[in-house]
Amino acid sequence: MVASWYVTTEVRKRGLLTRVRSPRETKTFATENEAKLFARAKLDEGLAVFAGTINPHVPRRLIPAAGIHAWLAEDQQGASAPQQQDTE
């Protein structure tokens, strides 16, 4: 498997979690769809989630925690929302 996406989860500072977790965890995925499924599940658990592509995957994308809901909704809307791309 060649990973091209990552999802990082982070315990929210003001969350009520029933079990102890490490403050941050990152997993890699071969496809954007797999990354979205994982991100959606972690959001449902109350974690802060951000994602992006792994170099050298092009186009490069970074999805900050504030943009996760829009990224997850892209599939449901049938059209892509505006993407953040690294132009460097």
C-alpha positions in Angstrom: 0.0 0.0 0.0 1.3 3.4 -1.0 -0.1 5.9 1.5 -1.1 9.3 0.0 -3.4 10.7 2.7 -3.0 11.1 6.5 -5.4 11.9 9.2 -4.3 13.2 12.6 -6.5 13.2 15.6 -6.0 15.2 18.7 -7.8 15.1 22.1 -9.7 18.3 22.5 -8.7 20.3 25.6 -12.3 20.7 26.7 -13.7 17.3 25.9 -15.1 14.6 28.0 -13.5 11.3 27.0 -14.2 8.1 28.9 -10.8 6.6 28.3 -7.2 7.8 28.4 -5.6 8.5 25.0 -2.4 9.9 23.7 -2.8 13.6 22.9 -2.1 13.1 19.1 -2.2 10.2 16.7 -1.7 10.0 13.0 -2.7 7.2 10.6 -2.0 7.0 6.8 -4.3 5.8 4.1 -4.1 4.8 0.4 -7.2 6.7 -0.7 -9.0 9.9 0.2 -12.2 7.9 0.8 -10.5 5.7 3.4 -9.1 8.8 5.1 -12.6 10.4 5.2 -14.2 7.3 6.7 -11.6 7.3 9.5 -11.9 11.1 10.0 -15.7 10.9 10.3 -15.5 8.2 12.9 -13.0 10.1 15.0 -15.0 13.3 14.7 -18.0 11.3 16.1 -15.8 10.4 19.1 -15.3 14.1 19.9 -11.7 14.4 18.7 -10.2 17.3 16.8 -9.3 16.1 13.3 -7.1 17.4 10.5 -5.9 15.8 7.4 -3.8 16.2 4.2 -1.8 14.5 1.5 1.6 13.0 1.9 4.4 14.3 -0.3 4.9 13.7 -3.3 1.2 13.3 -3.8 -0.1 16.0 -6.1 -2.2 18.1 -5.7 -1.0 18.8 -2.2 -3.9 19.4 0.2 -4.1 20.4 3.8 -7.4 20.2 5.6 -7.3 22.1 8.9 -9.6 21.2 11.8 -11.9 24.1 10.9 -12.3 22.7 7.3 -12.9 19.0 8.1 -16.7 19.2 8.0 -16.6 20.8 4.5 -14.0 18.2 3.3 -16.3 15.4 4.6 -19.3 17.0 2.9 -17.6 17.1 -0.5 -18.7 13.5 -1.3 -22.3 14.1 -0.2 -22.7 17.3 -2.2 -21.6 15.7 -5.5 -19.3 18.7 -6.2 -16.0 19.6 -4.7 -15.8 22.5 -2.3 -12.9 24.9 -2.9 -9.6 23.3 -2.1 -6.6 24.6 -0.2 -3.6 23.9 -2.2 0.1 24.5 -1.4 1.4 26.5 -4.4 5.1 26.3 -3.4 
